[in-house]
Amino acid sequence: MKLLVLTHPRGGEQYGARFFQSLGYNIKPGQINDSGGIVSMLVQETPEFRFRDFDVVLHQVRNPLDCLYNIGTLDYRTTHVMSTALNKFLPPDSIDRNERIRKGLMVWKPWNALCESAAHLTYRVEELRPGTDTLMAIAALLGFDPEIAVDVPTQWDRQDVALTTDMDSLIRIDAGLAVQTEEMATRYGYNL
């Protein structure tokens, strides 16, 4: 079964790849091969019509508070693979922390909406571990035993987060975008 996992920058590509590798999928972060792939920056290099090339398309999302700053560090060189629809949300590059977070706010929602629209299932990377409803849902889609031992940490490790933020900061930076992001994040099960 050919598997494609779509995510966003700092959305847990490495962790997700290790998880699916432990299930026997030969997928690597940021790449697509004969087994499939787990990608963030390649979302637009995999146009919608090519999603039919995969048996299962999953959408892996991460708490926006843990990744907005990192998404905001993207510039045109790294986002040229994104559609012009998403590029219009990217203001000129800035080194200011708040502007980077604002940039992340501008991208997180439309990026995840695009991924979600192509996916059979959306799940939180923090829930990608044994004993969760997420694992049960993925097991049902991929046809594996959810009791199978997986060779990844049993808990999502937040220690690798470069720079996080909080909801109060998001509201001060851009209240409208913060509320839109919170609404989508709440739908995904996050309590910002």
C-alpha positions in Angstrom: 0.0 0.0 0.0 1.5 3.4 -1.0 1.2 5.9 1.7 1.5 9.7 1.6 1.6 11.8 4.8 1.2 15.5 4.3 2.3 17.9 7.0 3.6 21.4 7.5 7.1 22.6 8.4 8.1 21.5 11.9 5.0 19.2 11.7 6.9 16.2 12.9 8.2 14.7 9.6 11.1 12.9 11.4 9.0 11.5 14.1 6.2 10.4 11.7 8.8 8.8 9.3 10.2 6.8 12.2 6.7 5.7 13.2 5.7 4.5 9.8 9.1 2.9 9.2 8.5 0.8 12.3 5.4 -0.4 10.5 7.4 -1.5 7.5 7.0 1.6 5.3 10.2 2.6 3.6 9.4 6.3 3.8 11.8 9.1 4.5 11.1 12.7 5.7 10.8 15.2 2.9 10.9 12.6 0.2 8.6 10.5 -2.0 9.6 7.1 -3.2 8.0 3.8 -4.3 6.6 3.2 -0.8 5.2 6.8 -0.4 6.5 9.6 1.7 6.0 12.1 4.5 6.4 15.7 3.2 5.8 19.3 4.2 7.7 21.4 1.7 6.8 19.1 -1.2 3.0 19.6 -0.7 2.8 21.6 -3.9 5.2 19.3 -5.8 2.5 16.7 -5.3 -0.4 18.4 -7.1 -3.9 17.3 -6.3 -4.2 15.1 -9.4 -1.2 13.1 -8.2 -2.8 12.3 -4.9 -4.5 9.5 -6.8 -1.1 7.9 -7.1 -1.3 6.9 -3.4 -3.5 4.4 -1.7 -3.8 6.4 1.5 -3.2 10.1 2.1 -2.9 11.2 5.7 -2.6 14.7 7.1 -0.3 15.1 10.1 -0.8 18.3 12.1 1.1 19.8 15.0 0.1 22.2 17.7 0.5 25.7 16.1 2.0 27.1 19.3 5.0 24.8 18.8 5.6 25.6 15.1 4.4 29.0 14.1 7.7 30.8 14.6 9.5 28.1 12.5 7.0 28.3 9.7 7.5 32.1 9.8 11.2 31.7 9.0 10.4 30.4 5.5 11.2 32.6 2.7 10.6 32.6 -1.1 13.5 30.2 -1.7 11.9 27.6 0.4 8.3 28.3 -0.4 8.5 28.5 -4.2 7.1 25.0 -4.2 4.0 26.3 -2.6 1.1 27.4 -4.7 0.7 31.1 -5.4 -2.5 30.9 -3.3 -0.3 30.2 -0.2 2.5 32.5 -1.3 0.2 35.5 -1.2 0.0 35.0 2.6 3.8 35.4 3.0 4.9 39.0 3.7 8.5 40.0 2.9 11.2 38.4 5.0 11.7 39.8 8.4 14.0 39.0 11.3 11.5 40.3 13.9 10.2 37.5 16.1 6.6 38.8 16.1 6.7 39.2 12.3 7.9 35.6 12.0 5.0 34.4 14.2 2.6 36.5 12.2 3.9 34.9 9.0 3.4 31.5 10.6 -0.2 32.5 11.5 -0.8 33.5 7.9 0.3 30.2 6.5 -0.7 27.6 9.1 -4.4 27.6 8.5 -4.4 27.6 4.6 -1.5 25.1 4.5 -3.3 22.7 6.7 -6.7 23.2 5.0 -4.9 22.3 1.7 -3.4 19.1 3.2 -6.7 18.2 5.0 -8.7 18.5 1.7 -6.5 15.8 0.1 -6.4 13.4 3.1 -8.4 10.4 4.1 -7.6 11.2 7.8 -6.2 14.1 9.8 -4.4 13.3 13.0 -2.3 15.1 15.6 1.4 14.1 15.6 1.4 14.2 19.4 -1.2 11.4 19.3 0.9 9.2 17.0 1.7 6.5 19.6 0.4 3.2 20.9 -2.9 3.1 22.7 -4.5 6.2 21.1 -7.6 6.6 19.0 -5.3 8.0 16.3 -3.3 4.8 16.1 -6.6 2.8 15.9 -7.9 5.0 13.0 -4.6 4.7 11.1 -4.5 1.0 11.7 -8.0 0.6 10.3 -7.0 2.6 7.2 -3.7 0.8 6.6 -4.8 -2.6 7.7 -2.3 -3.4 10.5 -2.7 -4.7 14.0 -2.9 -1.7 16.3 -1.3 -3.8 19.1 1.9 -4.1 17.0 5.0 -2.8 18.7 6.3 0.3 17.2 9.9 1.4 17.5 9.4 5.1 18.3 9.2 7.0 21.6 5.9 6.3 23.3 5.3 10.0 23.9 5.7 13.0 21.7 8.9 14.9 22.7 8.4 18.6 22.9 12.0 19.2 23.8 12.9 19.6 20.1 10.8 22.7 19.8 13.1 25.6 18.8 10.8 28.5 19.8 7.2 28.2 21.0 4.6 30.9 21.7 1.3 31.2 23.6 -2.2 32.3 22.7 -1.9 35.7 24.5 1.1 36.5 22.3 -0.7 35.5 19.2 -3.6 37.8 20.0 -1.3 40.7 20.6 0.5 40.0 17.2 -2.7 39.6 15.2 -6.0 39.0 16.9 -8.0 38.1 13.8 -5.4 35.5 12.6 -5.0 34.2 16.1 -8.8 33.5 16.4 -8.9 31.8 13.0 -5.9 29.6 13.9 -7.4 28.8 17.3 -10.7 27.7 15.6 -9.0 25.3 13.3 -6.7 24.1 16.0 -9.7 23.4 18.2 -11.3 21.4 15.5 -8.1 19.3 15.4 -8.4 18.8 19.2 -5.9 21.4 20.5 -6.7 23.6 23.4 -4.7 26.8 22.8 
